[in-house]
C-alpha cells in the first residue's frame, strides 16, 4: 500500500473524525479552564480593569487576540485528520494581523514620533514574554496529545498551528492583566511571546505527530 492509498483510506474512515473532534474539544476546554484557573488565581486582572474597559485601546487588544485564538483553533481542527486542508479557517488566519496593522498605522499617525519607541518598549515586556508562553504551555501539550489521535499529514505544520492556538488562548487571558495597551507594544511583544509557543508546537509536532 502506498502512502497516498493509506491517506485516502484514513480519510474515508468516518469513524476517525468524530473521535478526533471529541479529543480536541476536550483538550481545548481543559486547556482553557487550566489557563483560566492559573490566570485568575495567580495573575489576576490589572488594577484599573474597570476604567480600562471604557477605553478603545484596551478593548482593541481583544479584537486581535480573540479572533486569533478562534481562527487558529479552527485551523487546527481542520488539519487534525489526514488529507484535510485549512478550509475557510486558513483564509481567516491573516485577519487578526490585518486588524493589528491598521491599529498600528492609526497610532503612528496620532502619536508624535518621539513617543513611538517609548510605547513600543512599554513597561511590561518581560511579563509578556514570560506569562504568555507559560499560560499557553498547558493548552499546547493537551492539543498535541489530542492530535495524536488524528494522524495529521503535516506533523510540523499541525504542531505549529497548535502552538498558535495556544498562544491566542494565552494572550486573550494575559491581555486582562497587561497594562501596556499601545498597539506598538502589542504588535511587538505579543507575537514574539507567541512565537515561542509556535516553535515549541512545530518541534513537538515533528517529534510526536509523525507517522
N, C-alpha and C positions, 0 to 999 in steps of 0.2 A: 504494500500500500504506500503510495506516495504521500508527501506532506499535504499536497493540495486535496487529495481524496480524504485524508484524515480530517482536515479542516471542514470540508463540505459535510462529512458525516457528523461532526460535532455540531455544526450549525443546524443540521436537520433534526437533531435530537431535541425535541420540545420539552423534555423533562429537565434539561440543564438550566435554562434561563430563569424559570421561576425560583429554583433553588438558589442560584447566584443572587438574584434580586433580594431574596429574603436575607441572605447572609450580609449583603451590602447594606440593606436598610437597617438591620440590627446593629451593624458596626458603626454606621453613621449616627444612629440615635444614641448608641452607647458612648461614642466619642464626643458627641456634642454635650451629652449630660456630664461627662467627665470634665470637659472644659468649663462648663457652667459651674460645677462644684468647685473646681480649683480657682477659677477666676473670682468668684464672689465670696469665697471663704478666705482666700489667701491674698488676693489683689484688691478687689473691691472697685467701686465706682470712683471717679475723680471727685474731689470735694465739692466742686461747683457744678455738679451734674445737672441740677435743676435749671440754673441760669444758662448752662451750655446748650440745653435742649432748645432754647429760644434763639440760637444763633445758626446762621446758614452754614458757616464754615464747619461747625461740629457735625451737623446733620449730613453735610456733603460727603464726609468720610464713609458714611454708611451707604450712600448712593454708589460708592465704588466697591467696598468690600463685600456687601451683601450680594450683589449680582455676581461678583467673582466667585463667592462660595457656591451659589446656586448653579451657575453655569459649569463650573469645574466639577461639581458633584454629578451633574447631568452627563457631562462628557465621560466621566469615569464609569458611570453605569453603562453608557452606550458601548464603551470599549472593553467591557468585562468578559465578553464571550468571543470565541474565535470567529474571524471573518467579519466582525461588525465594524462600523465606521462611527464617526462623530455625530452624524446627523445635524440637526439644527443647533445642537449644543456647541458644536465646533465653530459654527458661524457666529455664535453669540459670544464666544470667549473673548474676542478683542473689545467688546463693548465697554467693560469697565476701564480699560486703558484709554479708550477714546474719551470717555466722560472725564477721567482724571486729567487728560491732556488739555481739554477745554478749561477745566478749573485752573490749571497752572497758568495757561495763557491769560485768563482773566486776572489772576493775581499779579502776574508780571506787568500787566497794563495799569493796574490800580495802585501798586506799591512802588515807591522810589527804588531805583536800582541799588542804592546804598543799603537797603534793608533785605535784599534778596538772600545774601549769604547768611545773614542772621537768622532769617526764617527757615532756611534750608537746614542749617545745623540744629536749630532748636535747643531745647534743654532736656530732652527725653530720649535721645537717640540710643543710649546704652540699654535702657529699659526695652525699647522697641526691638532691638537686635537680640535681646535675651528672652523676653517674655513670649513673643510670637512663636519662635521655634519650640520653646518648652511647652507652651499650650498645645501646639499642633502635633507634638510627638505622639501623644496617645491616639488621636484620631488616625494619624498616618499608619501606625502599627496595626490598628484594627482594620483599616481599609485594605492594607496589604494582605492580611490574613484572610479576609473575605474574598479578595480577588483570586487567591489560590484555588478557590472552588470553581472559577470560571475559565481558567487557562487562556488568558488574553493572548492575542497573536504577537503583539509587540510588547515584550515584557518591560523594557526600559521606558517606553512612552507611557504605558499604563501606570507604572510606578511614579513617573513624573507628574501625571495628572492627579494621582492620589495625593502627592505632596502639595500640588496647587490647591486641591480641595481642602486639605488640612490647613494650609496657610490662610485660605479665605475664611474658614471657620474660626481659626485662632485670632485673626486680625479683627473680625467682627466683634468679638468679646473684648479684645485688648483696646479697641477704639473707645470703649466706655470708660477706660482708665486713663488713656493718653490725653494730656492737656496741651499737646502741640497740634493745633488744628490747621496750620498753614498747609496749603496744597503743595508747596515746595518741599515741606517736610515729608508729607505723605508719599509723594512721588519718588522720594529718595530712599527713605528708610524702610517703609513698608515692603517694597519689592525686594530690597536687599535681605530683609529678615525672611521673607517668603522664599527666596532663592535657596536658603539653607534647607528648607523642607523639600523643595522641588528636587534639588540634587540628591538629598537623602532618599527621596522616593524613587528617583531614577536608579540609584545604585542598589536599593533594596529590590526593586523590580527586576533588575538584571540578575540578581542572585536568587531570589525566591520565587519569581513568577515564570522563569524559563521552563520550557517543556519540549 
